Amino acid sequence: MALTDLKEPLGTPMRQIWKPFRALYFASLMMLIGSGLLSTYLALRLAADHVDSLWVGALMAANYFGLVLGGKIGHRLIARVGHIRAYSACAGIVGAAVLGHGLVDWLPAWIVLRMIVGLGMMCQYMVIESWLNEQADAKQRGVVFSGYMIASYLGLVLGQLILVMHPALGLELLMLVALCFALCLVPVALTRRIHPAPLRPAPMEPRFFIKRVPQSLTTVLGSGLIVGSFYGLAPLYASQQGLTTEQVGLFMGCCIFAGLLVQWPLGWLSDRYDRALLIRCFALALAVCALPLAIMSQVPLEVLFVAGFCCSLVQFCLYPLAVAFSNDHVEGDRRVSLTAMLLVTYGVGASIGPLVAGVLMKLFGSHMLYGFFALFALVLVWRIRPKAVTNLHQVDDAPLHHVAMPDNMTSSPLVACLDPRVDEQVVQDQMQTSPNPDVEPEPELEPVTEGADDEPPSSDFTQARP
């Protein structure tokens, strides 16, 4: 469902629907301002110190590894101490880890700190999203989710624009990031609303989804490789192109804003055209847009901004399209587990991508970042085959309405609960049928829906939800 298709139930203005969730939106905004600023700051700081791009990629890979690990253990922490205590503890740990970057200059220690930041933030996402799910009326989930998505994207953009106002790469920026994580504590700690229901794990069923939606998982893996490399290494690339700190902030903010801007037309296209064909077309468009930046070792400022904006318009379409495409071929009672599988697959790609792209940049120059984008975009063009889709397990009302999804790991598997297409009672019944959360059932493998030879990596990640 596109944001333009959101209906206001019973004529209620959207701002009135969002009003009860202002505190949670503010907490998300502060978290993403801090996270976005930290990623760009660390890349620019290492670039100023003439550190190899491999280290920059390793830092971003550690962050995504921490996010995936946080999804594995987050529900256990929340079940043990409760939502507010878990959120407060993680926010405090994240703030301390951020300040630790200013106390230690040893890069291996930075990698550990970056992983801790990712792990803690995933636990915070799980608390916020379970709270949103608990309080959102079934008829308002799409509108509530749109507010959460806007707050996430806005936070990422504002984090980049801080560099425009404060270009000096001193410890003040790290203190500002820590300040954001301190402020995100306040609305959750002072809430008077009821606590969300306890989290229970749901089986992720990797073998089932690899057989059922292989092309969707391939797209998600490719999106993780590309977008993870973008967030980690695009600031370094822009810096090595001769941009000042203010210009790097504008470049990153412009590219991330493109990711929000494209969601409206993407929803219109996704609901009207074949989604596998759209994925292939967008992958080809990404390869074409990235080619000038991949070929030219030095790019004029105007070309850099225009080409970078166009690449971002396309690259941020891949994950939402893959989510919609996979949901068309999975029954409603498995869609929460599907979201867990998609996010873990994305996290695997986002952990590998910055490392590989960092090596290429070190060996052949900074412009190899966009060469990496073009290469894997062409791989998606090759691997995504609309004619191989059998529609054997397509749901009755497919294609489902497009739901604009965050395009990076700015959410947890619990975000699927806010999808208005998911039947809440069916999902709750699914949770009750899993008596042993630590043992993953062996699902019966069914005939392939999309194509048998697309096999992204599997994982034993256990998804948690209310």
C-alpha positions as CSV (number, residue, x, y, z in Angstrom):
1,M,0.0,0.0,0.0
2,A,1.5,3.3,-1.0
3,L,1.4,6.2,1.4
4,T,-0.8,8.1,-1.1
5,D,-3.4,5.3,-0.7
6,L,-3.7,5.6,3.1
7,K,-7.2,6.1,4.2
8,E,-8.2,8.0,7.2
9,P,-10.6,5.9,9.1
10,L,-14.0,7.5,9.8
11,G,-12.7,10.9,8.6
12,T,-10.1,11.2,11.4
13,P,-7.3,13.6,10.4
14,M,-3.9,11.9,10.0
15,R,-2.4,14.2,12.7
16,Q,-5.0,13.0,15.2
17,I,-4.1,9.4,14.5
18,W,-0.4,10.2,14.9
19,K,-0.9,12.3,18.1
20,P,-0.9,9.3,20.6
21,F,2.4,8.1,19.1
22,R,4.3,11.4,19.2
23,A,6.6,10.2,22.0
24,L,7.6,7.0,20.1
25,Y,8.0,8.9,16.8
26,F,10.3,11.4,18.7
27,A,12.3,8.5,20.1
28,S,12.7,7.0,16.7
29,L,13.7,10.4,15.3
30,M,16.4,10.9,17.9
31,M,17.8,7.4,17.4
32,L,18.1,7.8,13.6
33,I,19.6,11.3,13.8
34,G,22.3,9.8,16.0
35,S,22.8,6.7,13.9
36,G,22.9,8.6,10.6
37,L,25.4,11.2,12.0
38,L,27.6,8.5,13.5
39,S,28.0,6.5,10.3
40,T,29.0,9.5,8.2
41,Y,31.2,11.0,11.0
42,L,33.2,7.8,11.4
43,A,33.7,7.5,7.6
44,L,34.9,11.1,7.3
45,R,37.0,10.9,10.4
46,L,38.9,7.9,9.0
47,A,39.2,9.5,5.6
48,A,40.8,12.6,7.3
49,D,43.2,10.3,9.0
50,H,44.0,8.5,5.7
51,V,42.8,5.2,6.9
52,D,42.2,2.4,4.3
53,S,38.7,2.1,3.0
54,L,38.7,-1.5,4.2
55,W,38.5,-0.3,7.8
56,V,35.6,2.0,7.0
57,G,33.7,-0.9,5.4
58,A,34.5,-3.1,8.4
59,L,32.9,-0.6,10.7
60,M,29.7,-0.6,8.8
61,A,29.7,-4.4,8.5
62,A,30.1,-4.6,12.3
63,N,27.1,-2.3,12.7
64,Y,24.9,-4.6,10.6
65,F,26.2,-7.7,12.2
66,G,25.2,-6.2,15.6
67,L,21.7,-5.4,14.2
68,V,21.3,-9.0,13.2
69,L,22.6,-10.3,16.5
70,G,20.3,-7.9,18.3
71,G,17.3,-9.4,16.6
72,K,18.4,-12.8,17.9
73,I,18.7,-11.8,21.6
74,G,16.4,-8.8,21.8
75,H,13.3,-10.7,22.8
76,R,15.1,-12.6,25.5
77,L,16.3,-9.4,27.1
78,I,12.9,-7.8,26.9
79,A,11.2,-11.0,28.3
80,R,13.7,-10.9,31.2
81,V,13.5,-7.3,32.4
82,G,10.6,-5.7,30.5
83,H,10.2,-3.2,27.7
84,I,11.1,0.0,29.5
85,R,14.1,-1.4,31.4
86,A,15.4,-3.1,28.2
87,Y,15.1,0.1,26.2
88,S,16.7,2.2,28.8
89,A,19.6,-0.2,29.3
90,C,20.2,-0.4,25.6
91,A,20.1,3.3,25.1
92,G,22.6,3.8,27.9
93,I,24.9,1.2,26.4
94,V,24.7,2.7,23.0
95,G,25.4,6.1,24.3
96,A,28.5,4.8,26.2
97,A,29.7,3.0,23.1
98,V,29.4,6.1,21.0
99,L,31.5,8.1,23.5
100,G,33.9,5.2,23.6
101,H,34.9,6.1,20.0
102,G,36.3,9.4,21.4
103,L,38.2,7.7,24.2
104,V,39.9,5.0,22.1
105,D,41.7,5.4,18.8
106,W,42.4,1.7,18.3
107,L,40.4,0.6,15.2
108,P,39.7,-3.0,16.3
109,A,38.1,-1.5,19.4
110,W,36.0,0.7,17.2
111,I,34.7,-2.3,15.4
112,V,33.6,-3.9,18.7
113,L,31.9,-0.6,19.7
114,R,30.2,-0.3,16.4
115,M,28.8,-3.8,16.8
116,I,27.5,-2.9,20.3
117,V,25.8,0.2,18.8
118,G,24.0,-2.0,16.2
119,L,23.0,-4.6,18.8
120,G,21.6,-2.1,21.2
121,M,19.7,-0.2,18.5
122,M,18.0,-3.3,17.3
123,C,16.7,-4.0,20.8
124,Q,15.4,-0.4,20.9
125,Y,13.6,-0.9,17.6
126,M,11.9,-4.0,18.9
127,V,10.6,-2.1,21.9
128,I,9.3,0.8,19.9
129,E,7.7,-1.3,17.2
130,S,6.0,-3.7,19.7
131,W,4.6,-0.6,21.5
132,L,3.3,0.9,18.2
133,N,1.7,-2.5,17.4
134,E,0.1,-2.7,20.8
135,Q,-1.5,0.7,20.6
136,A,-2.4,1.0,16.9
137,D,-6.0,0.2,16.0
138,A,-6.3,-2.4,13.3
139,K,-7.8,0.1,10.8
140,Q,-5.0,2.6,11.5
141,R,-1.9,0.5,11.1
142,G,-1.0,1.8,7.7
143,V,-1.2,5.4,8.9
144,V,0.7,4.6,12.1
145,F,3.4,2.8,10.1
146,S,3.7,5.7,7.6
147,G,4.5,8.1,10.5
148,Y,7.1,5.7,11.8
149,M,8.7,5.5,8.4
150,I,8.7,9.3,7.9
151,A,10.3,9.8,11.3
152,S,13.0,7.2,10.4
153,Y,13.9,8.8,7.1
154,L,13.7,12.3,8.5
155,G,16.1,11.3,11.2
156,L,18.7,9.9,8.7
157,V,18.5,13.1,6.6
158,L,18.8,15.5,9.6
159,G,21.8,13.5,10.8
160,Q,23.6,14.3,7.6
161,L,22.6,18.0,7.6
162,I,24.2,18.4,11.1
163,L,27.5,18.1,9.3
164,V,26.6,21.1,7.1
165,M,26.1,23.2,10.3
166,H,29.0,21.8,12.1
167,P,31.7,20.6,9.6
168,A,34.5,20.3,12.2
169,L,35.2,16.6,12.8
170,G,35.8,17.0,16.5
171,L,34.6,15.1,19.5
172,E,31.6,17.5,19.7
173,L,29.8,15.4,17.0
174,L,30.3,12.3,19.1
175,M,28.8,14.1,22.1
176,L,25.9,15.2,19.9
177,V,25.3,11.6,18.9
178,A,25.3,10.5,22.5
179,L,23.0,13.4,23.3
180,C,20.5,12.1,20.8
181,F,20.5,8.6,22.4
182,A,20.1,10.2,25.8
183,L,17.1,12.2,24.6
184,C,15.4,9.2,23.0
185,L,15.2,7.7,26.5
186,V,12.9,10.5,27.9
187,P,9.6,9.7,26.1
188,V,9.8,6.0,26.7
189,A,10.9,6.4,30.3
190,L,8.1,8.8,31.1
191,T,5.3,7.0,29.2
192,R,2.0,6.4,31.1
193,R,0.7,4.0,28.5
194,I,0.3,0.3,29.2
195,H,3.2,-2.0,28.6
196,P,3.1,-4.1,25.4
197,A,2.4,-7.8,25.7
198,P,5.4,-10.1,26.4
199,L,7.4,-11.1,23.3
200,R,7.3,-14.6,22.1
201,P,9.6,-16.0,19.4
202,A,8.3,-17.2,16.1
203,P,10.1,-19.7,13.8
204,M,11.8,-18.1,10.8
205,E,11.6,-21.2,8.6
206,P,14.6,-20.5,6.4
207,R,14.4,-23.7,4.3
208,F,10.7,-23.0,3.5
209,F,11.3,-19.4,2.4
210,I,14.4,-20.3,0.3
211,K,12.2,-22.7,-1.7
212,R,9.1,-20.5,-1.8
213,V,10.5,-17.0,-2.6
214,P,14.1,-17.4,-3.8
215,Q,14.0,-14.5,-6.2
216,S,12.8,-12.1,-3.5
217,L,15.6,-13.3,-1.2
218,T,18.1,-12.8,-3.9
219,T,16.9,-9.2,-4.4
220,V,17.0,-8.5,-0.7
221,L,20.6,-9.9,-0.5
222,G,21.6,-7.7,-3.4
223,S,19.9,-4.7,-1.8
224,G,21.8,-5.3,1.4
225,L,25.1,-5.5,-0.5
226,I,24.4,-2.2,-2.2
227,V,22.7,-0.1,0.4
228,G,25.0,-1.3,3.2
229,S,28.0,-0.3,1.1
230,F,26.3,3.0,0.4
231,Y,25.8,4.0,4.0
232,G,29.3,2.9,5.0
233,L,31.4,4.1,2.1
234,A,29.6,6.8,0.2
235,P,30.9,9.5,2.6
236,L,34.4,8.2,2.0
237,Y,33.9,8.2,-1.7
238,A,32.5,11.8,-1.7
239,S,35.4,13.0,0.5
240,Q,38.0,11.4,-1.9
241,Q,36.2,13.3,-4.7
242,G,37.3,16.5,-3.0
243,L,34.0,17.4,-1.3
244,T,34.2,19.4,1.9
245,T,32.5,18.1,5.1
246,E,29.5,20.4,4.4
247,Q,29.2,19.1,0.9
248,V,29.5,15.5,2.0
249,G,26.6,16.1,4.4
250,L,24.5,17.6,1.6
251,F,25.4,14.8,-0.7
252,M,24.4,12.1,1.8
253,G,21.2,14.0,2.9
254,C,20.2,14.5,-0.8
255,C,20.7,10.7,-1.5
256,I,18.8,9.6,1.6
257,F,16.0,12.0,0.9
258,A,15.7,10.4,-2.6
259,G,14.9,7.1,-0.7
260,L,11.9,8.8,0.9
261,L,10.8,10.7,-2.1
262,V,10.6,7.6,-4.4
263,Q,8.3,5.7,-2.1
264,W,5.1,7.5,-3.4
265,P,5.6,6.7,-7.1
266,L,7.0,3.3,-6.2
267,G,3.8,2.4,-4.5
268,W,1.8,3.4,-7.6
269,L,4.0,1.4,-9.9
270,S,4.1,-1.7,-7.6
271,D,0.3,-2.0,-7.4
272,R,-0.1,-1.8,-11.2
273,Y,2.8,-3.7,-12.8
274,D,4.5,-7.0,-12.4
275,R,6.8,-6.8,-9.5
276,A,9.4,-9.2,-10.7
277,L,9.6,-7.2,-13.9
278,L,9.9,-3.9,-11.9
279,I,12.8,-5.4,-9.9
280,R,14.6,-6.3,-13.0
281,C,14.0,-2.8,-14.6
282,F,15.1,-0.9,-11.5
283,A,18.2,-3.1,-11.2
284,L,19.1,-2.3,-14.9
285,A,18.4,1.4,-14.2
286,L,20.7,1.3,-11.2
287,A,23.5,-0.1,-13.4
288,V,23.0,2.6,-16.0
289,C,22.9,5.4,-13.4
290,A,26.0,4.1,-11.5
291,L,28.1,3.6,-14.7
292,P,29.3,7.3,-15.1
293,L,30.4,7.4,-11.5
294,A,32.1,4.0,-11.9
295,I,34.0,5.0,-15.0
296,M,35.1,8.5,-14.0
297,S,37.8,8.6,-11.3
298,Q,37.1,12.4,-10.8
299,V,33.5,13.6,-11.2
300,P,32.4,17.3,-11.5
301,L,30.3,18.4,-8.5
302,E,27.1,18.8,-10.4
303,V,27.4,15.4,-12.1
304,L,28.1,13.8,-8.7
305,F,25.0,15.2,-7.1
306,V,22.7,14.4,-10.0
307,A,24.1,10.9,-10.6
308,G,24.2,10.1,-6.9
309,F,20.5,11.3,-6.5
310,C,19.4,9.1,-9.4
311,C,21.3,6.1,-8.1
312,S,19.6,6.5,-4.7
313,L,16.2,6.8,-6.3
314,V,16.6,3.4,-7.8
315,Q,18.6,1.5,-5.2
316,F,16.1,2.3,-2.5
317,C,13.3,0.7,-4.5
318,L,14.8,-2.8,-4.5
319,Y,14.0,-3.8,-0.9
320,P,10.4,-2.6,-0.8
321,L,9.7,-4.3,-4.1
322,A,11.2,-7.6,-2.9
323,V,9.1,-7.3,0.3
324,A,5.9,-6.8,-1.7
325,F,6.8,-9.5,-4.2
326,S,7.5,-12.1,-1.5
327,N,4.3,-11.3,0.4
328,D,2.3,-12.1,-2.8
329,H,3.4,-15.7,-2.5
330,V,3.3,-16.3,1.3
331,E,0.2,-16.9,3.3
332,G,-0.8,-14.3,6.0
333,D,0.1,-16.5,8.9
334,R,3.7,-16.7,7.8
335,R,4.3,-13.0,6.9
336,V,5.8,-12.0,10.3
337,S,8.3,-14.9,10.0
338,L,8.9,-13.9,6.4
339,T,9.9,-10.3,7.5
340,A,12.4,-11.8,9.9
341,M,13.9,-13.9,7.1
342,L,14.1,-10.9,4.8
343,L,15.8,-8.7,7.4
344,V,18.4,-11.3,8.2
345,T,19.1,-11.9,4.5
346,Y,19.4,-8.1,4.1
347,G,21.7,-8.0,7.2
348,V,24.0,-10.7,5.7
349,G,24.3,-8.7,2.5
350,A,24.9,-5.5,4.4
351,S,27.6,-7.1,6.5
352,I,29.5,-8.5,3.4
353,G,29.0,-5.6,1.0
354,P,31.0,-2.9,2.8
355,L,33.9,-5.2,3.2
356,V,34.0,-6.2,-0.4
357,A,33.5,-2.7,-1.7
358,G,36.1,-1.4,0.7
359,V,38.7,-3.8,-0.7
360,L,37.8,-2.8,-4.3
361,M,38.2,0.9,-3.3
362,K,41.5,0.3,-1.8
363,L,42.9,-1.6,-4.8
364,F,41.4,0.3,-7.7
365,G,40.2,3.7,-6.4
366,S,37.2,5.3,-4.8
367,H,35.1,5.2,-7.9
368,M,34.9,1.4,-7.6
369,L,32.2,1.9,-5.0
370,Y,29.8,2.7,-7.9
371,G,31.4,0.0,-10.0
372,F,30.4,-2.4,-7.2
373,F,26.8,-1.1,-7.4
374,A,26.7,-1.5,-11.1
375,L,28.1,-5.0,-11.0
376,F,25.6,-6.4,-8.5
377,A,22.8,-4.5,-10.2
378,L,23.6,-6.5,-13.3
379,V,23.7,-9.7,-11.3
380,L,20.1,-9.0,-10.2
381,V,19.2,-8.3,-13.9
382,W,20.6,-11.7,-14.7
383,R,19.1,-13.6,-11.7
384,I,15.6,-12.1,-11.6
385,R,13.5,-13.8,-14.3
386,P,9.8,-12.8,-14.4
387,K,9.0,-15.7,-16.7
388,A,10.2,-18.2,-14.1
389,V,7.5,-17.1,-11.6
390,T,5.0,-20.0,-11.6
391,N,2.4,-18.3,-9.3
392,L,1.8,-21.7,-7.8
393,H,1.5,-20.4,-4.3
394,Q,0.2,-16.9,-5.1
395,V,-2.3,-15.6,-2.5
396,D,-5.8,-15.1,-3.7
397,D,-5.8,-11.3,-3.5
398,A,-2.3,-10.8,-5.1
399,P,-0.8,-8.5,-5.9
400,L,-1.2,-7.2,-2.4
401,H,-1.2,-3.4,-1.9
402,H,2.3,-2.0,-1.7
403,V,3.5,-1.0,1.8
404,A,6.4,1.4,1.8
405,M,9.1,-0.2,3.9
406,P,12.3,1.2,5.4
407,D,15.1,0.5,3.0
408,N,17.8,-0.3,5.6
409,M,18.1,-1.9,9.0
410,T,16.1,0.9,10.7
411,S,13.5,-1.6,11.9
412,S,13.2,-5.0,13.4
413,P,11.1,-8.0,12.4
414,L,8.4,-6.7,14.6
415,V,7.7,-4.0,12.0
416,A,5.7,-6.6,10.1
417,C,3.0,-6.4,12.8
418,L,2.3,-2.9,11.7
419,D,1.6,-4.1,8.2
420,P,-2.2,-3.7,7.7
421,R,-2.2,-6.7,5.5
422,V,-1.3,-9.0,8.4
423,D,-4.2,-10.5,10.2
424,E,-3.4,-10.0,13.9
425,Q,-5.5,-12.9,15.2
426,V,-3.9,-15.3,12.7
427,V,-0.4,-14.3,13.8
428,Q,-1.3,-14.7,17.4
429,D,-2.6,-18.2,16.7
430,Q,0.7,-18.9,15.0
431,M,2.6,-17.8,18.1
432,Q,0.6,-20.1,20.3
433,T,1.4,-23.1,18.2
434,S,5.1,-22.8,18.8
435,P,5.6,-24.5,22.3
436,N,9.4,-24.6,22.2
437,P,10.8,-21.3,21.0
438,D,14.4,-22.5,20.8
439,V,13.6,-25.4,18.5
440,E,13.0,-24.5,14.9
441,P,10.4,-26.8,13.2
442,E,11.3,-28.5,10.0
443,P,8.6,-27.3,7.5
444,E,7.4,-29.4,4.7
445,L,9.1,-28.2,1.5
446,E,6.7,-27.2,-1.2
447,P,7.2,-26.7,-4.9
448,V,9.2,-23.7,-6.0
449,T,7.2,-20.5,-6.8
450,E,9.8,-18.2,-8.2
451,G,12.7,-20.3,-9.4
452,A,14.8,-23.1,-8.0
453,D,18.3,-21.8,-8.6
454,D,18.2,-18.6,-6.6
455,E,19.6,-19.6,-3.2
456,P,20.6,-16.8,-0.8
457,P,22.2,-17.8,2.5
458,S,20.0,-19.1,5.3
459,S,20.2,-18.3,9.0
460,D,19.0,-19.7,12.3
461,F,17.7,-16.3,13.4
462,T,14.7,-16.5,15.7
463,Q,12.2,-13.7,15.3
464,A,10.4,-12.2,18.2
465,R,7.1,-10.3,18.3
466,P,4.3,-9.5,20.8
